[in-house]
């Protein structure tokens, strides 16, 4: 098990192989491991590639650095922030919506920038509760 998982779905016209995108993070940092699974659901969109490769990451600082580096890149369609070996479940939340969280003591918070904070749940149940409490427009 890893503390965090990060899986990138790719824009088919930009990239079809996740290894060249993800591998540098694993090579640069001992807390990041590139691995594979068959347990990731394929995207129904034919323009989106769902690779089997994903990152296992130990440490919130390392996770935040990788997430920030990948988020917004043109070859990345979306980033799944938890997976088959994750122990913790982060979700980016716009700062203005943090007040919507009913039980903030259940979560750890890690600011990414002046607008977004990673809210980290310790279980899938807490993660799902958080998704219900925060408006979907504020999940970033």
C-alpha positions as CSV (number, residue, x, y, z in Angstrom):
1,X,0.0,0.0,0.0
2,X,1.0,3.6,-0.7
3,X,0.0,6.7,1.1
4,X,-1.3,8.3,-2.1
5,X,-2.0,7.2,-5.7
6,X,-2.1,9.4,-8.7
7,X,-3.4,8.3,-12.1
8,X,-3.4,10.4,-15.3
9,X,-5.9,9.9,-18.1
10,X,-4.4,11.3,-21.3
11,X,-5.7,13.2,-24.3
12,X,-5.2,10.8,-27.1
13,X,-4.2,13.4,-29.7
14,X,-1.4,14.6,-27.3
15,X,-0.1,11.3,-25.8
16,X,-1.0,7.7,-25.6
17,X,1.7,6.4,-23.2
18,X,1.9,7.6,-19.6
19,X,5.4,6.2,-18.9
20,X,7.4,9.2,-20.4
21,X,5.1,11.6,-18.5
22,X,5.1,9.8,-15.1
23,X,8.5,8.1,-15.0
24,X,10.6,11.2,-14.4
25,X,8.8,11.8,-11.1
26,X,9.8,8.3,-10.0
27,X,13.4,8.7,-11.2
28,X,13.8,12.0,-9.3
29,X,12.3,11.0,-6.0
30,X,12.6,7.9,-3.9
31,X,9.1,8.6,-2.4
32,X,7.5,8.1,-5.8
33,X,7.1,4.8,-7.6
34,X,5.8,4.1,-11.1
35,X,3.6,1.0,-11.1
36,X,0.8,-0.7,-13.1
37,X,-2.7,-2.1,-12.4
38,X,-5.5,-3.6,-14.4
39,X,-8.1,-2.2,-11.9
40,X,-8.5,1.3,-13.4
41,X,-11.8,1.9,-15.3
42,X,-11.4,2.8,-18.9
43,X,-12.8,6.1,-20.1
44,X,-15.9,5.8,-22.3
45,X,-14.6,8.7,-24.4
46,X,-12.6,7.4,-27.4
47,X,-10.4,10.6,-27.2
48,X,-9.2,9.7,-23.7
49,X,-6.5,7.1,-23.1
50,X,-6.6,5.3,-19.7
51,X,-3.2,3.8,-19.2
52,X,-2.4,1.1,-16.7
53,X,0.5,3.0,-15.2
54,X,0.1,5.2,-12.2
55,X,2.2,6.7,-9.4
56,X,2.4,5.5,-5.8
57,X,3.5,8.4,-3.6
58,X,4.6,8.6,0.0
59,X,4.3,12.0,1.7
60,X,1.9,14.9,1.2
61,X,4.6,17.3,0.1
62,X,5.7,14.9,-2.7
63,X,2.1,14.2,-3.7
64,X,1.4,18.0,-3.9
65,X,4.5,18.6,-6.0
66,X,3.6,15.9,-8.5
67,X,0.0,16.9,-8.6
68,X,0.9,20.6,-9.2
69,X,3.4,19.6,-11.9
70,X,0.9,17.5,-13.8
71,X,-2.4,19.4,-13.3
72,X,-3.1,21.6,-16.3
73,X,-0.7,20.0,-18.8
74,X,-2.2,19.7,-22.2
75,X,-1.6,16.0,-22.5
76,X,-3.5,15.3,-19.2
77,X,-7.2,14.9,-19.6
78,X,-7.7,14.4,-15.9
79,X,-6.0,13.2,-12.7
80,X,-7.5,10.5,-10.5
81,X,-6.2,11.2,-7.0
82,X,-6.7,7.8,-5.5
83,X,-6.4,4.2,-6.6
84,X,-6.1,0.6,-5.8
85,X,-3.2,0.9,-3.3
86,X,-4.0,4.3,-1.7
87,X,-4.2,4.6,2.1
88,X,-5.3,8.3,2.0
89,X,-7.7,10.1,-0.4
90,X,-7.0,13.7,-1.4
91,X,-9.4,16.0,-3.2
92,X,-8.6,19.6,-4.4
93,X,-11.1,22.1,-3.0
94,X,-11.3,25.8,-3.9
95,X,-10.6,27.9,-0.8
96,X,-13.9,29.6,-0.7
97,X,-15.7,26.2,-0.3
98,X,-13.7,25.0,2.7
99,X,-16.3,26.4,5.0
100,X,-18.8,23.9,3.5
101,X,-17.0,21.0,5.2
102,X,-19.1,19.9,8.2
103,X,-16.5,18.1,10.2
104,X,-13.1,19.6,9.4
105,X,-11.4,17.7,12.2
106,X,-11.8,14.5,10.0
107,X,-9.4,15.9,7.4
108,X,-5.9,17.1,6.8
109,X,-5.4,20.2,4.8
110,X,-2.5,21.2,2.5
111,X,-2.6,24.5,0.6
112,X,-1.4,24.2,-3.0
113,X,-1.6,27.8,-3.9
114,X,-3.7,30.9,-3.2
115,X,-6.9,29.3,-4.5
116,X,-6.8,25.5,-4.0
117,X,-6.2,23.3,-0.9
118,X,-5.8,19.5,-1.0
119,X,-8.2,18.1,1.6
120,X,-7.1,14.6,2.6
121,X,-9.5,12.0,3.9
122,X,-8.3,8.9,5.8
123,X,-11.0,6.6,4.3
124,X,-13.2,6.3,1.2
125,X,-16.2,7.0,3.4
126,X,-14.8,10.3,4.6
127,X,-13.8,11.1,1.0
128,X,-17.4,10.4,-0.3
129,X,-18.8,12.5,2.6
130,X,-16.5,15.4,1.5
131,X,-17.7,15.1,-2.1
132,X,-21.3,15.4,-0.9
133,X,-20.6,18.5,1.3
134,X,-18.6,20.6,-1.1
135,X,-20.3,21.9,-4.2
136,X,-19.0,20.2,-7.3
137,X,-18.1,23.5,-8.9
138,X,-15.6,24.0,-6.0
139,X,-13.9,20.6,-6.5
140,X,-10.9,21.4,-8.5
